[in-house]
Amino acid sequence: MPTLNQKEKLKKVKQPDVKIPIPVKQKRLVSGIKPTGQLTLGNYIGALKQFVKLQDEMENTELFIFIADLHAITTPIDKQELKKNIRSIAAIYLACGLDPDKVNLFIQSEVNEHAVLGYVMESTAYIGEMERMTQYKDKKQKQTEGIRTSLMTYPALMAADILMYDANIVPIGDDQKQHLELTRDLAIRFNNTYGETFVVPEGFFPETGARIMSLTDPTKKMDKSNENPKSYILLLDDLAAVRNKIKSAVTDSDAIIKYDVKKKPGISNLLTIYSSLTNETIKEVEKKYKGKSYSAFKADLAEIVADSLRPIQQMYFEYINNPRLDEILDQGAERAKLIASRKIEKVFKRMGMGRVR
């Protein structure tokens, strides 16, 4: 949720030629998101809300959050749409409460070293490893023609994104565990071949809300690419539509409000959303609604979701056309590039590349 002093930060103007120091911290956290469309409630609960919590709780950790536009071109995307999405997602990140004084927010392609280290990671990985990635297999089945090479090799770029900043912590969902394992394998392989160069990262798995499911088919992940718009909630959805989507969400045949993913996936998904947005435990929510109807529960949840999205939407429209957004992205890229350039220099020196001394 946006903080009370966000509007003050929005108005801040960066003075020309003034370096904004960022203290060196003991640990680093890295995460990125592809700008392939609007973000959903699932993105907010599973990632953005977690980032805000981490920035406030992990004082000794520096956060690098980037918009992964290089990953967005593994499949065809319109140039103007990509451009619009990049800015929109940056604004949403800030609207959700990311503090530019605590987080380095930047656009991946504006730090060229990502592509360079991505190629180094491709040269460290094996084809078999790339082909075994389950996400590649899934996407390959859906797209039988015109498959781009980058669709198979993008896990190497993802590894580079993480290893570039010596990230100790990587927030991931269940569907990214395989990619993190590959990243760890590549870091260890490179270190064994050329000497200690990369930190081997650990995964961070949110306790609640890491995987929000579809509102129409709770056995599948909430996904904005679903043909049925009632299956997902966008962060910028009209609030009346948000309420209706929650109220019409699939539940189960028996009207008992109890968490049981296997037997009651529909109500379990809604309980997860409720718990994540209110910070109440699922047990507390179950107790609160014991003996009450699904309709009463959904009516309350609909208001909770709408109340959570309202300030985000307000701050989004404050940021989207404000020059301050560009200043924040410039500041984040400057810090990221400083670290990335040093890492590439170290990598090239280890490998004997160029004339690096």
VENVENJO-V623006 format. One record per residue. RES is the residue in one letter. OMEGA is omega in radians with two decimals (* if undefined). D_CENTER is the distance of its C-alpha to the mean C-alpha in whole Angstrom. Layout:
RES:OMEGA:D_CENTER + RES:OMEGA:D_CENTER
//
This chain:
M:3.13:16 + P:3.12:17 + T:-3.07:20 + L:-3.09:23 + N:-3.12:24 + Q:-3.12:21 + K:3.07:23 + E:3.13:25 + K:-3.14:23 + L:-3.07:22 + K:-3.09:26 + K:3.12:26 + V:3.13:27 + K:-3.12:27 + Q:-3.13:30 + P:3.05:31 + D:3.10:32 + V:3.11:30 + K:3.10:28 + I:-3.08:25 + P:3.03:26 + I:-3.07:23 + P:3.08:24 + V:-3.09:23 + K:-3.00:22 + Q:-3.10:22 + K:3.10:19 + R:3.08:16 + L:-3.13:12 + V:3.03:10 + S:3.12:6 + G:3.10:5 + I:-3.13:4 + K:3.11:8 + P:-3.08:10 + T:3.12:12 + G:3.14:13 + Q:3.13:12 + L:-3.10:10 + T:3.03:11 + L:3.09:12 + G:3.08:10 + N:-3.11:7 + Y:-3.09:8 + I:-3.06:10 + G:-3.05:8 + A:-2.98:5 + L:3.13:6 + K:3.11:10 + Q:3.14:9 + F:3.13:9 + V:3.11:12 + K:-3.11:14 + L:-3.12:13 + Q:-3.11:14 + D:-3.05:17 + E:-3.04:18 + M:-3.04:18 + E:-3.11:20 + N:-3.10:21 + T:3.08:17 + E:-3.07:16 + L:3.03:12 + F:-3.14:11 + I:-3.07:8 + F:3.07:9 + I:-2.93:9 + A:-3.10:10 + D:3.06:13 + L:3.10:15 + H:-3.09:13 + A:-3.07:13 + I:3.04:17 + T:3.04:17 + T:-3.08:19 + P:3.08:21 + I:-3.14:19 + D:-3.08:22 + K:-3.11:22 + Q:3.10:22 + E:3.12:19 + L:-3.14:17 + K:3.14:18 + K:-3.10:18 + N:-3.13:14 + I:-3.11:13 + R:-3.12:15 + S:-3.12:14 + I:3.08:10 + A:3.14:11 + A:3.13:14 + I:3.11:12 + Y:-3.12:9 + L:3.13:13 + A:3.14:14 + C:3.05:12 + G:3.07:14 + L:-3.08:12 + D:-3.12:16 + P:3.05:16 + D:-3.12:19 + K:-3.03:17 + V:3.01:14 + N:3.14:14 + L:-3.08:12 + F:3.12:13 + I:-3.03:13 + Q:-3.05:13 + S:3.12:17 + E:3.01:18 + V:-2.98:18 + N:-3.08:21 + E:3.11:21 + H:-3.14:17 + A:-3.13:19 + V:-3.14:22 + L:3.06:21 + G:3.11:19 + Y:3.08:23 + V:3.12:24 + M:3.04:22 + E:-3.12:23 + S:3.08:26 + T:-3.09:26 + A:3.07:24 + Y:-3.12:27 + I:-3.14:27 + G:3.12:27 + E:3.14:24 + M:-3.08:22 + E:-3.12:24 + R:-3.13:23 + M:-3.05:19 + T:3.13:19 + Q:3.08:16 + Y:3.13:19 + K:-3.12:22 + D:-3.11:20 + K:3.12:19 + K:3.12:23 + Q:-3.12:25 + K:-3.09:23 + Q:-3.02:24 + T:-3.12:28 + E:3.07:29 + G:3.14:27 + I:-3.11:25 + R:3.13:23 + T:-3.08:24 + S:3.10:20 + L:3.11:19 + M:-3.01:20 + T:-3.05:20 + Y:3.05:16 + P:3.07:15 + A:3.07:18 + L:3.10:16 + M:3.08:13 + A:3.11:15 + A:3.12:16 + D:-3.08:13 + I:-3.03:13 + L:-3.13:17 + M:-3.00:17 + Y:-3.11:17 + D:-3.10:18 + A:3.03:15 + N:-3.00:17 + I:3.10:13 + V:3.09:10 + P:-3.11:8 + I:3.00:8 + G:-3.10:9 + D:-3.06:13 + D:-3.14:12 + Q:-3.09:11 + K:-3.12:14 + Q:3.13:16 + H:3.10:14 + L:3.10:14 + E:3.08:18 + L:3.12:19 + T:3.11:17 + R:3.14:19 + D:-3.13:22 + L:3.11:22 + A:-3.14:22 + I:-3.14:25 + R:3.13:27 + F:-3.14:26 + N:3.14:28 + N:-3.11:30 + T:-2.98:31 + Y:-3.07:31 + G:-3.07:31 + E:-3.09:29 + T:-3.04:26 + F:2.96:22 + V:3.10:21 + V:-2.99:20 + P:3.04:17 + E:3.11:16 + G:3.04:13 + F:-3.06:12 + F:3.13:13 + P:-3.10:12 + E:-3.09:16 + T:3.00:15 + G:-3.12:13 + A:-3.09:11 + R:3.08:12 + I:-3.02:13 + M:3.11:16 + S:3.12:18 + L:3.14:20 + T:3.09:23 + D:-3.02:23 + P:3.02:21 + T:-3.13:21 + K:-3.13:19 + K:3.05:15 + M:-3.02:14 + D:-3.11:14 + K:3.11:15 + S:3.09:17 + N:-3.10:19 + E:-3.13:22 + N:-3.10:23 + P:3.10:21 + K:-3.09:22 + S:-3.09:20 + Y:3.05:17 + I:3.06:16 + L:-3.12:15 + L:-3.14:14 + L:3.09:17 + D:2.98:19 + D:-3.01:23 + L:3.06:23 + A:3.10:26 + A:3.11:24 + V:3.14:22 + R:-3.12:25 + N:3.14:26 + K:3.11:23 + I:-3.10:23 + K:-3.14:27 + S:-3.12:27 + A:3.12:25 + V:3.04:26 + T:-3.08:28 + D:-3.03:30 + S:3.12:34 + D:-3.00:35 + A:3.10:34 + I:-3.10:33 + I:-3.07:30 + K:-3.13:29 + Y:3.10:26 + D:-3.00:27 + V:-3.09:24 + K:-3.06:27 + K:-3.07:29 + K:-3.06:28 + P:-3.09:24 + G:-3.13:24 + I:3.10:25 + S:3.10:23 + N:3.13:20 + L:3.07:21 + L:3.10:22 + T:3.11:18 + I:3.14:17 + Y:-3.11:20 + S:-3.09:20 + S:-3.07:16 + L:-3.12:17 + T:-3.06:21 + N:2.98:20 + E:3.09:23 + T:3.12:23 + I:3.10:24 + K:3.12:27 + E:3.13:28 + V:3.10:27 + E:-3.12:29 + K:-3.12:32 + K:-3.05:32 + Y:3.09:32 + K:3.13:34 + G:3.14:37 + K:-3.06:35 + S:3.04:34 + Y:-3.08:31 + S:3.10:32 + A:3.12:32 + F:-3.11:29 + K:3.12:27 + A:3.11:29 + D:-3.14:28 + L:3.13:24 + A:3.13:24 + E:3.12:25 + I:3.13:22 + V:3.14:20 + A:3.13:21 + D:3.11:22 + S:-3.08:18 + L:-3.05:17 + R:-3.14:21 + P:3.09:20 + I:3.13:16 + Q:3.13:18 + Q:-3.13:21 + M:3.11:19 + Y:-3.10:17 + F:3.01:21 + E:-3.05:22 + Y:-2.82:19 + I:-3.13:19 + N:-3.09:22 + N:3.12:23 + P:3.13:24 + R:3.11:22 + L:3.13:19 + D:3.12:20 + E:3.12:21 + I:3.12:18 + L:3.09:16 + D:-3.14:20 + Q:3.13:20 + G:-3.14:16 + A:-3.14:17 + E:3.13:21 + R:-3.13:20 + A:-3.10:17 + K:3.10:20 + L:-3.14:23 + I:-3.08:21 + A:-3.12:20 + S:3.10:24 + R:3.14:25 + K:3.12:23 + I:3.10:25 + E:3.13:28 + K:3.13:28 + V:-3.13:27 + F:3.12:30 + K:3.11:32 + R:-3.04:31 + M:-3.08:32 + G:-3.09:35 + M:3.02:33 + G:3.14:35 + R:3.12:37 + V:-3.09:35 + R:*:37
//
